[in-house]
């Protein structure tokens, strides 16, 4: 199990995409017309073989629109984990009585979106790609696109909550992974090549995906691009789409 894709929600799509593309040294590899069924438009960008997606509601009744209203602006939205044995993950979720809001099985990929009220912190999707190195959600030609010279991959995420230990315990049971302690003393779930941290809410915006951690190859350029766009920068973090993006 590993982090394969992280999704941000924005009121306006293109300004966020432009900021991410500049700071991360990447480009849009896919815009999926099928997200229209959820009342969305989107843009997907590759970082190695991991992905950042930005979604923007185009209908007033889209769940992402309601989410942005609750958050009071742009925010982290969804986490997609790639699983080795999705059927086993689905079985455990069912045994825990976690509701499923959307599920699909295609020849190339299977996915299960879990109900955010049952999980907490973010929409969580458990996916299995066939073959594992592929990723249908990034379009047909992402592997042939130029690779970022700034960022190698997404390696971690932070989810904030008023009671991070309780939320971490819930995620631990849902994912079937033990809890450990992160660098800052926060609860952590270690997964292949990365981690999920659970941190104390400090901004008054409630539970949510608050931080994305990147394996950065060119930290100086990462920070320079952020400053050049006038983005908030502090302690190796850049704020884009209401989310702290941390260079490691």
C-alpha positions in Angstrom: 0.0 0.0 0.0 1.4 3.4 -1.0 0.3 7.0 -1.7 -0.3 7.2 -5.5 -2.5 10.3 -5.9 -3.5 13.3 -3.8 -6.4 15.5 -4.7 -6.9 19.2 -4.0 -10.2 21.1 -4.4 -10.2 24.7 -5.7 -12.8 27.3 -6.5 -10.8 28.3 -9.6 -8.9 25.5 -11.4 -6.4 27.2 -13.6 -4.7 29.6 -11.1 -4.0 26.6 -8.8 -2.8 24.5 -11.7 -0.4 27.2 -12.8 1.1 27.6 -9.3 1.6 23.9 -8.9 3.1 23.4 -12.4 5.6 26.2 -11.7 6.6 25.2 -8.2 6.7 21.5 -8.9 8.3 21.7 -12.3 5.6 19.7 -14.0 2.7 20.0 -16.4 -0.8 18.7 -16.8 -0.8 15.2 -18.2 -4.5 14.6 -18.2 -7.9 16.2 -17.9 -10.5 13.6 -17.3 -13.9 14.2 -18.9 -15.4 11.5 -16.8 -15.2 13.5 -13.6 -18.1 15.5 -15.0 -20.4 12.9 -13.5 -19.4 14.3 -10.1 -20.0 17.9 -11.2 -16.3 18.5 -11.5 -13.5 19.5 -13.9 -10.0 18.5 -13.2 -6.3 18.5 -14.0 -3.8 15.8 -13.2 0.0 16.3 -12.9 2.7 13.7 -12.6 5.5 13.7 -10.0 7.5 10.6 -10.9 4.8 7.9 -10.8 2.7 9.7 -8.2 0.1 12.4 -9.0 -1.4 15.6 -7.8 -4.9 16.2 -9.0 -6.9 19.5 -8.7 -10.7 19.3 -9.0 -13.0 22.3 -9.3 -16.8 22.1 -9.0 -18.8 23.2 -12.0 -22.3 22.5 -10.5 -23.7 24.0 -7.3 -24.8 20.6 -6.0 -21.3 18.9 -6.4 -20.1 17.5 -3.1 -16.8 19.3 -3.7 -18.7 22.6 -3.8 -20.3 21.9 -0.4 -16.9 20.9 0.9 -15.3 24.2 -0.2 -18.1 26.0 1.5 -17.5 24.2 4.8 -13.7 24.8 4.6 -14.1 28.5 3.7 -11.9 28.2 0.6 -9.5 25.9 -1.3 -8.4 22.8 0.6 -7.0 19.3 0.4 -9.7 16.9 -0.5 -8.9 13.3 -1.2 -6.2 10.6 -0.8 -5.8 7.7 -3.2 -3.8 4.7 -1.9 -2.7 1.9 -4.3 -3.2 -1.5 -2.8 -1.6 -4.9 -3.5 -4.8 -6.8 -2.6 -7.8 -4.7 -3.0 -10.3 -7.5 -2.4 -8.8 -8.0 1.1 -9.0 -4.3 1.8 -12.6 -4.3 0.7 -13.4 -7.2 2.9 -11.9 -5.5 6.0 -13.8 -2.2 5.2 -17.0 -4.2 5.0 -16.4 -5.9 8.3 -15.8 -2.5 9.9 -19.2 -1.3 8.4 -17.5 1.6 6.6 -19.8 2.8 3.9 -18.7 2.9 0.3 -19.8 6.0 -1.8 -18.5 4.9 -5.1 -16.8 1.7 -6.5 -15.7 0.6 -10.0 -13.9 -2.4 -11.5 -12.4 -1.8 -14.9 -9.8 -4.0 -16.7 -7.1 -1.5 -16.0 -8.0 -0.4 -12.5 -10.4 -0.9 -9.6 -11.3 1.7 -7.0 -13.4 2.0 -3.8 -14.2 5.5 -2.4 -15.0 5.3 1.3 -17.5 7.6 3.0 -15.7 10.6 4.5 -18.0 10.6 7.6 -16.9 7.1 8.4 -13.2 7.6 7.7 -12.7 11.3 8.8 -10.2 13.8 7.6 -10.5 13.2 3.8 -12.2 11.2 1.2 -10.1 7.9 1.1 -9.9 5.8 -2.0 -8.4 2.3 -2.2 -7.3 1.4 -5.7 -5.6 -1.4 -7.5 -4.0 -0.8 -11.0 -3.3 -3.5 -13.5 -0.4 -3.7 -14.1 0.7 -2.0 -10.8 3.0 0.4 -12.6 0.1 1.8 -14.7 -2.4 4.5 -13.6 -5.5 5.0 -15.6 -6.6 8.1 -13.7 -3.5 9.9 -15.1 -4.5 9.4 -18.8 -3.0 7.4 -21.6 0.4 9.0 -22.0 1.7 10.2 -18.6 4.6 7.8 -18.7 6.0 9.4 -21.9 5.8 13.0 -20.6 8.9 14.8 -19.4 9.7 14.2 -15.7 9.9 17.0 -13.2 13.5 18.1 -12.4 12.3 19.6 -9.1 10.2 16.8 -7.5 10.7 13.1 -7.5 7.5 11.9 -5.8 4.9 12.4 -3.1 6.1 10.6 0.0 3.7 11.6 2.7 0.6 13.5 3.8 -0.6 15.2 7.0 -4.2 15.1 8.1 -5.2 17.5 10.8 -7.9 17.0 13.4 -9.0 18.3 16.8 -8.3 14.8 18.2 -5.5 13.5 15.9 -4.9 10.4 18.0 -8.5 9.3 17.7 -8.5 9.9 13.9 -5.2 8.0 13.6 -6.7 5.0 15.4 -9.7 5.0 13.0 -7.4 5.1 9.9 -5.2 2.4 11.4 -8.2 0.1 11.7 -9.5 0.9 8.3 -6.1 0.4 6.6 -5.1 -2.6 8.8 -1.8 -0.8 9.5 -0.2 -0.3 12.9 0.4 3.2 14.4 3.8 4.6 15.1 5.2 8.0 16.0 6.3 10.6 13.4 9.2 13.0 13.6 7.2 15.6 15.4 5.7 13.1 17.8 2.4 12.9 15.9 0.7 9.6 15.3 1.8 8.1 12.0 0.9 5.2 9.8 3.9 3.9 7.8 3.2 2.7 4.3 5.4 1.7 1.4 7.9 4.5 0.7 6.0 7.0 2.8 3.7 7.8 5.7 0.4 9.3 6.8 0.7 11.7 9.8 -2.1 13.0 12.0 -1.5 16.4 13.3 -3.3 18.9 15.6 -5.6 21.3 13.9 -4.3 24.9 14.3 -6.0 26.9 11.6 -9.7 26.7 12.6 -10.6 25.0 9.4 -11.6 21.6 10.8 -10.5 18.1 9.9 -8.8 17.8 6.5 -5.8 17.0 4.4 -3.5 19.7 5.5 0.0 18.8 4.3 1.7 17.0 1.3 5.3 15.9 1.7 7.5 15.7 -1.4 10.8 14.1 -2.2 12.4 17.2 -3.7 15.5 17.0 -6.0 16.0 20.7 -6.3 15.0 22.4 -3.1 16.5 25.8 -4.1 14.4 25.9 -7.3 11.3 24.7 -5.5 11.5 27.7 -3.0 12.6 30.1 -5.7 9.6 29.3 -7.9 7.2 29.7 -5.0 8.6 33.1 -4.0 8.5 34.2 -7.6 4.8 33.5 -7.7 4.3 35.4 -4.4 3.1 32.2 -2.5 3.3 31.9 1.2 6.6 30.3 2.2 7.8 29.2 5.6 10.2 26.6 7.0 10.5 24.6 3.7 6.8 24.7 3.1 4.7 26.4 0.4 1.0 27.0 0.7 -1.0 26.2 -2.5 -4.7 25.6 -2.6 -5.0 26.0 1.1 -2.6 23.1 1.6 1.0 23.1 3.0 3.4 21.5 0.5 6.6 20.5 2.3 10.0 19.9 0.6 12.1 17.0 2.0 
